[in-house]
């Protein structure tokens, strides 16, 4: 139990503090001050159940606290223990003040936060709504925000635990702050009780306490400095980590920049969507007579009437090439005008932007337009119907689509094609025949109106004038040159020409100089009309003058026509799409709708698969094919030029010498070339075979032309590596020099190879002899076929030569002159006239058959000669030099086939595959080539379906955006 002093105030304060701090003191009633006991009995729960002792005591001592308090004298005998009680009392009092400060700070923070939030909302309501200007923000910002890997970025950021570690320890700082504050309060406090207590403890205690405080203060300062240093190091590591992540993100941004994300562009506007539909329609040729009746502004006029100048004033830039009296507009130019933050121009098929505020870009744009016009004009022509599509964006530009046509001419001059006039007329009529096209008729005001050609043409196309806007240019020159300005009034009121129009305008497009800027022309035009008597005298109305009013009127008329007709045109294309889809379902129900590009990609993959199949051919198959084809190519040379001349010498030494010489000559000159030709032909045949097998599986002949063209072009481009010929020559020479047959299987294989070769040659020889002498008696009796006179002569000659061979079995290969004379006289004695040349020719075939038969007999004898060959026995009957020759040839064929196979699989197949890829890439970039190689109704129908769907979808998107704009 705690002992409490006799002071009632002390007890009450301790009761309050214990109740507030959650500490319950148990004090015996007997040890309380008499006054405290009276309070306890007075306000105990027994007497007043609604009041608690602590609350009642608090109220009592609150009233007592207003009275002046004096220090309580310590009772005798209490000593240092009472001093400790007084210090506890002041500690509790300091804690209560700090707690009261916490609530004050908390309330201030809550109130300040609410006030700041309310002020922010008031400021936010005062700001204007910028959502309408989202189109100004470039698309790459949105694309970049979508492409950034947020998960990766989140992982790169430090976790909350790491951030908490980096932050200082606020609890320790609070303790240190409390400690320092306690020191300051204890040193500076003027409380008499605390001073009295400190003075009673003695000077010794004061000195020790001060030393302890100084040492503890130094330790805490050192600790705080160490914590600050650690915090700085952690922050430094965190910054290094963030810089590393920043480098990685910048690398990603630069990679995206290479792909064109940072190109300056704005979101597609309504007019851009409409222009895309017109671009697709310009390339669309339907078989269902789906005509292009979408609105556009068609600019027509006589040559040099100022069409281009009016168009430039509307576009607010000098964008077209210029010439004095020369035809500059040689093809239709479709210009899509729209409003944007930057004054730029761009072609449909190019990503380059021309900054129209810079003279260099303007000159480059004019040069590019001129080049495109000249490129579109075919040889021998002056104008072209190919449309050049250009878009122009800029501040204050009215949204519309204009088509500038070549100027109408009355006479064909030198250098023009003879049909130039008719071509321009037909082109202008084609554009004006569109019932929804707005005709912007340009008339030169500086020349006589009767010389105009275009007004009659426009009157024929739009006799009621429901979609025609008439523009009179060069009004300044007209006012200056005309004696009667009322003539201008008659023109702009529609009373001078028979043509009718929705509106009439008078404009001035400059003083005629090529170097004038748009701003200078505008100022000149405004100054002219302000000072002109045409306006002052009421001949012209204010809304009929200046190109600004003209552009506003044309834009309003254009959009009115668009809103009235676009949905009807969308329905027309919807019906066309239905017809095309019905035809496809009826004719090709099980095939996907693949257009020409998709079919080309499919064929490309098939061809590449076929080329890859070449690498799957086994080495054994390659060597077998190469060995067989190579022997077919060289067998005639080996038999006729090497074996037969050497074998007919009838001498072993001469045979080997002749064979070695002829083999060396053959290897140096012909054999490597023949081998490479065989390898190249084999590669071609295998490639063609794989393509034919794949075609048989696919059963789709739509790719036949393409595959054949790719195969021919790839083979044409493929060149065999000639450096392999030298190494191949060395290999073949070494193989043919080897005469050592090491085992019996090689000997038997050589005999078999020789036997098959000789039998094949003997069979061919028998066929030749049969053709020479004609059918025998059996065939004549069975087939009723007789010999020809020549065959009869050859047959008689054959009988005479056969008797000669029977008499001289070892006869040489050639007949002597006396032998020829003897045979001839014997035949003449039987009544057969024979030419000596015929006798020699017949002898050649008969002797070859005789020699081959003897060689086959000798080959059978050599089957048992390996034992004598191996031991080098000399036996004239078993000299098997011819077997060794055929072994050398066979071994050369095997080694050559292996060498060629390695070159094929390691080099040539890959080079052929590379050539095929290059050919396919070249064909893929050539639209005309693809149109030639992939043809048919199926392809054209798929192309039409793709175009119609694309047009319909873009029209629907445009209509949806148009309704939103309304």
Beta strands, then each sheet from edge to edge (+ up, - down):
strand 1: 297-301
strand 2: 331-339
strand 3: 344-347
strand 4: 354-355
strand 5: 384-394
strand 6: 400-404
strand 7: 438-444
strand 8: 468-473
strand 9: 503-506
sheet 1: 4+ 3- 5+ 2+ 6- 1- 7- 8- 9-
end
